[in-house]
Amino acid sequence: MIPRNITRANILKALKELDRGVIPKIRISKKFLLVYKNKQYPPKYVISLSNRYANGKELDCSLFNGGDETNSYLEAKGFKVISVQASNIFPGVCDAPRNTKAQKRHSERCCDCKKVIIEMLRKIYGEVEINPKINISAKAEDYKSRNKDIFSIYNALKAYRGSANFDRRKTLPRCDILVKNGNFLVELDESQHFTKLREITLSKYPKTLRISYDFEKWKQLCEEIKAKDSDPCDRDEARAWYDVLRDFLSVIDPSFGPTIRIYLGSTKWCDLDPNNQDDIDCFKKLVKKKHNNEYSCTKIKNGDDPKLARIILKGPWKGDRELAKNVLESVAGAFSKKECVDFLITCGAFLTFDLPEGLIGSKDINIFIKAAEKECKQLLSKKLRDKLSKFVKYITIGVDYRSINGLQSLYCEMVAIVELKTNKYYWTGKSYPTTTQETTLIRFQDLKSHFISTSEGKVMVLGCHDLNIFSKRGKSVTQKEWKKKIRKDFYKIAKKMEPEIVLHHPHTTDYKATWTSSWKEIVRTIPTVKKYVGAGLYYNPKPNEEVTSTLEDVLDGNRRGSTLDFVFDSG
């Protein structure tokens, strides 16, 4: 165990001593490096020397562990520790002379391979961060109630050889590469990752987990390579556990996309040229970013014979048309032959669009409708409509426009209701702005646009904040007369139109009670309403904050009647 009285000042003195002397060959680190002022030091030896300044003698290396114990202690004192692998892909960091003979024998530890992979990622995705620190818990107990799948995998690792302390780090060790545009990890796996313990974890993964590597191939490699690392004795458990957390990162923190894994021994990566388009295309095929165009869809049936369906996206969503098309394709493929619903709804901003340059600054609602309908028709091609119309009569698409003009944002938030067989469009949009949108929202001032008569009954269609028209608390704090008038007029029209179904399109909903009082008020004041449903991103957009209710509670809190729910990780 490392003495707790070793201070940062003691460690700095040890580093100065190492600068003046020579590191004994037996104390050279093979796995980790402490990096300070562009110089590298063996972490465990640094601790041993630091003890001399704290306690009068060099600390016997057998009295404490390298790896997690040493690295965590140094990081807690403000020092940076990286893997030897990472040092090889930092230009200019590793100045040690290379063994030219070893270089001739190509291996998975080839520095040039790693540099080529990083450069390829930059060419394709833009900015990347090497050796990023991802601040999620590495303690198994923190997942006991939060994620049963992760905790079950931990128990399987624990049971295999009786190891019980391999999750001793407080947070996840540094990762390999973070791609900023898309916010996803790329892990470079060498042979030591393919162990029996790793095979055990992979066999416990839920089928709904989205991963961006060849899952079956990774299991096969575990069986073939059967790597072992017994220094310390639970190294394989710890390595497998941290790989699990990286694979589940998009579940633990939905702001991340699924993790990509590259097996460094699968090909000679350094033969590829990042400046050659053919080689870039080859790299794309070798490293397929599945979460861009493939989704695992979880279908949840709530109640008997549902006629209302909704798409729930877990995580952030940018409103990209191609991604939206892939989601709808997945939904069409997820219906069973006997299932048929009247309405399938999406979230607010399921699609986003830009106006042609000459129309930017316009406040004519008809211009926005025309542009949004063009975007929707490109999404809902005849082929896709034909697929969906076998199971769905009407689909609603949330479509948003946002323009930055100086320091001010101009908003228009719309909802298209599309009869799939006839390709007939009905349009409405947000009429009741949030406080921050009162001067910037291009409102749908025709409140009757929220009510349509369909072959399946009379329907009230609401944009995101429109449901707050029915909030008692909102009514009590509303000061502006024009907003009071919207409330009064909307109540009057709603009672006259006598809708039977209400479809709500929030942007995000992560708390089960966000809309509860408004739903109750609708049912109380408009007795004709028999069914309602709301869809939205299951996601907390506030930085570093987690969702506050379970997905199941959110789904149950925003429906009346049976529903068919299609849940996606949006990536």
N, C-alpha and C positions, 0 to 999 in steps of 0.2 A: 504494500500500500504506500502511496506517495504521501510523505508528511505534509500536513496541511499548512505548515508555517513557511513553506517555500514561497517567496514572493516574486513579483515581476522583476523587482530590482535584483534579486538573487539570480534570476534567469538571465538577465542582461549581462551580469558580471560573467556568467558561464560562457555566454556567446563571445564576449571580448577575449576570454581565455582561449577559446577555440580559434579565434581569428589570429592569435599569436603563435599557436602550436599546430600540431599535426594530429588528425583523428586516427586513433589506432584502427587497423584494418578490421579487427574483430568487432569494432563498434560502429562501422559504417552501416547505415540503414538501407535495407533492400526494398522496403515497402512505403515508408512515409518520410517526409522532409518538413522541417520547420523552416519557413521562408521569412527572413527578416532583412530589410534593406538590400534586396536583390541577392542575398546570399542564402545558402542552404546548409542546414545542420541536421544531424541525426537526433530526432526527438528524445529517445530514451536516454541517450548519452548526455544530452543537455540537462535532463532532470537529475541524473546521477551527479553531475558536476555542480548543479545548483544547490544540492543538499550540503556541499562543502561550505558554501557561503551562509547557509541557514543554520546548519547543525554541526559544522566542524569536520565532517568527513564525507568522502564520496559515497553515495548510496549504492549498495550492492544491487546489481541489476536483477537478481533472482527474487528480490523482495517486492517487486511490483511488475505489472504487465506493460508491455508496449501496446501499440494499437489504440484501442478505445480509451483505456484508462489514462495513458500518457497524453494522447491527443486532446481529450476532453479537458484535462488539467491545463494544458498549454493554451487552448482556445479560450478557456475561462479567464485566463490572464491577459487576453488580448492579442495572442499570437496567431498567425495563420499556419495551418498544417495542411499539406497537400499530399496526394499519393505520388510515388515515383513516376507512375504512369502519367499523371497530370503534368508533372514537371517536364516531361518529354514533349508536351504539346504546347508549352508556353514559349514562344520565340524569345530567345535571349536569356532565359532564366537558367537553363542548364548549360554551363560552360565547361563541364568535365570533358576530357578528351574521349573520343569514341574508339571502340575496339574495331578496327577496320576489318579484321578477319571475321569477327562476329557479324558484321554488317553484311558480308557476302552470303551468309547463311540466313536467308529471310525467315522471319518468325512472326507470330502474332504480336510480339512486342515492338515491332518496327515503328520507330518514331515518325518516319515519313508517311506511313499508312495513316496514322492518327492526324497528321497535319493535312493530308489530302482530304480526309473525311470532313474535317472542320471547314476547310476551304470550300468543299462541295456544298455543305450546309449553308455557308454564307452566300454562295452564288444563287442558291435556290430560294432561301427564306430570308436572307438579310442578316441582321445583327444576331450574334450568338455570344453567350457568356460561358467561359470555361471554368469548371470547378465551382459551380454556384452553390450557395448555402440556401437550402429550402427549409424554412422554419416550421416543420411539423414535428409532432411528438414521436419519439421512437420507443416510448414506454408502452408495453402491451396493455397494461391496466387501463390506459386512457381510451382503449378501443373496446373494452368489455361491454359497455352499453351503447357505444357510439356506432360500432360496426361489427356485427356478429361474425361475418365472414373472416375479417382480419384476425379477430381474437381466436376463432376456431383454428386458423392456420398456425397461429402462435402456439396453441396447445398441442398441435400435431408435432411441431418442431421440438417442443419441450419434452414430449413423451418418448421420442425416438431413442434418445440416449440418456434421458434424465437430466439434461442441462436445464438450469433454471435462472441463469443470470445473464444470458446473452443479449438482453435488451437493456443493458445497464446505461447506455447513453441516453441523455435526456432528449436530444433532438437527432434527426436524421443526419448521418455523416454527409459530407459534401458529395455532390453528384458529378457527373462527367461534363455534360454540355446542356445549356438551356437555350432553346431557340426562342428569341423574344417575340417574333411575329407568329403568334399562335400559342405562345406560352406553354411549350411542352419540352420534356426532357428527352435527350438522346443518350443512352447508356452504351458504352463500348465494352462488351463482355469478352474477357479472356477465358482461357480454359478453366481457371480455378472457380469460376462461377457455376460450372456444370457438375454438381455434386449430387449425391443421394439425397441430401437434405433439400436441395433446390427442387429435385424431382418430386419430393413429398409436397412441397408448397404448391407446385404447379397442378398437381392432381386434385388439390382442394379449391382451386379457383372456381367461382360461380360462373355459369354459362353466360350470364348477362354482363360480365366484366369486359369492357372494351379494351383490347390490347393491340398494339401496333407492331407486332412481330409474329413470326411463324410459330405459333404456340406448340403445335405438334412437333416441329423441328427442334425446339428447345427441350422438350421432354426427351426426344430421341438422343440429343447430344448429352443429356445427363446420364442416360443409360450407357452410352458409348464411352464417354470420357471418364466418368466416375472419379473425378478429382477429389483429393483429400488435402486438408490443411489443418494440422493439429497444434499450431503455435499461435495463440493459446489453444487449449483443448476444445473450446467451443467456437473456434473461428468459422467453421462451416455453418453452424447455426446462425451466428451473427450475420454473416454475409448473405445467407438465404433470407433472413428476416428483413434486412435493409432492402434487398431486391423486391420483396413483397410490398413494402411501403412505397417504393418508387413506382411499381406497377399499379398500385391502388391510389396514386396521387390524385388522379382526376376525380376519384370518388371522395377522398378525404377533403380536397379543396377543389370544388367545381370550376374555379377560374383557370385550372390547368387542363390542357388537352392530354389524351392518352400518351403514355411513354413509348418511345421507339427504342428498340434494342438492335444493336449491330454486333454480330459475332466476328471478332477480329480475325479469327482463323479460317473464315469461310472463303476468303479470296485475297489476292495480292492487291490491296487497295492502292498502294503507291504507284501501280502501273497506270492508274487513271489520271488524266490531265484536267484540272479544274477549268482550264481555259479552252477546252475542246467541247463543243456542244454535243457531239456524239457520246463522249465520255460522261457528260452531265446526264444525258438521257439514260445511259447505261446505269449510272448510279441511282437514278430515280427508280428504275425497275428493281435493282437489287435491294433498295431500301424504300419500300412502299409505305407511304404515310397513309395508312388505312383510315384514320379518323377524318380525313378530308372527304371521303366519298363512300364510306361504309359505316353502317350503324347497326348496333344490336337493339332490337325493339322489344320492349317488355309490354305485353298486353294484359291489362287488368280489367276484369269484368265486375262491376259493382251492381248487383241486383239482377233481376230476371228480365230477359228480352229488352235490353236497352235500345232506345231510339235516339239518344244523344251521345255523341262521341267527341273526344277532345285529344289534342296532341299536347303533351307536356314535355318541355325541353329542360333537362337538368344542366344548369351551368349558363355561362354567358352565350349570347347569340347576336350575330352582326347583321342578320337580315339578308344574307347572301342568297341570290336566286338559285344557284346550282345546288347549294346545300339544302335549301328548302325543297327543291325538286327531288333530291335523293330521299329526304324524309318522307315525302308523300308517296314516292315509289315503294318505300318500305312499308308504309301503312297499307297500301293497296295489296301488298303481298302477305300482310299479316291477318287479313280478314279470313274467316272460314267461309265455306260455300253457303252456309245457312244464315250467316250474319248479314243484316241490312239495317242501316240507321238512317234517320231522317236528316240529321245535321251533324257535320264534323267541323269542329271549330279549332282555330289556331290562336296563338297569343298576339298581343299588340306588337307591332313591328316585326311580324314574321317575315315580311319583306320590307326593305328600305329602297328608296330611289332618289335620283337627282333630277332636277329640271334641266331642260336644254338651256344653254348659257344665256340666250336672249330673253328667257322668261324668268330668270332668277330675280327675286324682289317682288314678283307679282303676288297679289293677295286675292286673286279671283279663284274661288273654290272650284269652279268648273275646269280651270286649267290643271289643277292638282288631280282632279278626278280623271281627266283624260290621260295624264301621264301615269297615274297609278294603274289604270285599267290596261294600258299598254304593257306595263310590267307584269301584271297578273296573267295576261294572255300568253306572254312568253313563258311564264311558269306553268300554266295549265294548258299544255299542248293538247291537241285532240287525242293523241295516243294516251296521255296520262289521264285525261278526263274519261276516256272509255274504260280504263282500268278501274278508276275510282267509282264511276257511275254504276258498276255492278253491285256495289255495296252501300253507296252514299247518294242521297238525293240532293242535298245542298251542302256546300262547303263555305266557310267564312275565312277570309284572309285579312289579317291585320297588316296594314300598309302605312309606313311612316315616311314623312319627308322632314328633313332638318337642314337648315341653311345657317351658317355662321356669317354674320354681318357685323364686322368690328367685334365688339364685346357682347353683342346680342345674338341670341339664337331665335330663328323663326321656325315655328313648328306647324305641321299639319298632320294629324293622326286620323287615319281612315279605316273603315272596315268594308270589304267587298263581300256581298252575299251572292254566291254563284249557283244557279241551277245547272247541275252538271250535264244533264242530257240535252238541254236546249242552249247551253252556254249563255244564258241570260244573266245580266249583272244588275244588282241593286247596290246603291252606295249610301253610306252614312259615315259618321265620324264623330270625334269628340266635340261635344257642345259645351261641356262644363270644365273649364280649365283649372289646373292647380293654381295655387297662389302665385307661384313663380312664372306661370304661363299667361297670366291675365292680360299682358300687353303684347305677347309674342305668338299666341296661338291663333291660327286661322281657323275660326270656329265654323262648325256646321250650324247655321242659324235656323235652318228649317227643322224644327224639332220633330215634325211628322216623318222625316226621313228615317227615324229610328224604329218605325213600325211598318212591317210588311205583312201582307197576307200571302200565305203559301198554300200549297196543296195539303200540307200537314198541319195547318192551323195558323193563327195569328201570332206573330213573333215580335218581341222587343229586342233590338240589337244595341248594345252599349259599348262605347269605347272605354278605355281604361278608367279614367277618373269619373266617368258619367254615373257610375253606380253610387257615388257619394252624393248625388242629388237626393237620394233616399236616406242619407245618414242623419239621424236626429242630432247628433253632436255637431255635424257640419251646419245644419240649419241654425243651431243656437249661436254659432260663432260667425256666421256670414254677416258682413257689414254692408257690402256694396249692394245698392238697389238693383243693378242690372243682373247680379247673380241671384238675388232673391226672386226676381221675375222669372229667370230660367227655371228655378225650382217650381214655382207656382204654375207656370204654363205647362211644364213637363208632367206634373201630377194630373193636371186637368186633361191633357191629351191622353195620357196613359189610361185613365179611368174610362174615357170615351172609347178608346180603341179596343179595350178589353183583351190584352194579349194573354195567351195561354202558356207561352214559353218565353224565357228570357235567356239571351246568350251574351255573356260578358267577356271582354277581351283585354284583361290587364297585361301590363308588360312583365311584371314580376309579382309573384306571391310566394313568400316563404313562411308566413305566419298564418296559422289556421283561422284566427279570429279577425283578420284584417277587414273582411267584408261582412262579417256576421250580422251586425246591427242593420246594415243596409238591406241584406237579404230578408231579414225578419220584417222590416218596414214595407218592403215590396209586397210580401205575402199578406200583410195586415191591411194595406191600403188598396191593393188591387187583387181582390179575391178570385179573379178569373185565372191567375197564374197558378198552374199546377206543376210545372217543371222549370227548373233553371239550372244553368251550368256556367262555370267560369274556367278559363284556361290561362296559363301564363308561365313564364320561366320559373322553375323551382330553383331560386338563386337569390343570394343577397348581394346586391351590387356595391355595398359599402365595403371599402378596403379592410381586409383583415377581420371581417366579421362573418360568422357562419350562419347558415339557415337556422331559424329558431323553432321550427316545428317539423315533425316527421312528414315525409311526402304523403303517407297514408292519411294523416290528419288534415293536411292541406286539401287533398282531393275530396275527402268526406265533407269538409267544411264549405265547399263551393259547388255543391250539387243538391238538387232536389229531384228525386226519381232515379232510375237506373242509368248508369253510364258505362260506356266502353272507353277505356283510357289507354292511349298509346304513349309510353314513356321512353324518351330517348336521352342519352348523354350527348349534349350538343357539341362539346369539344371546342 
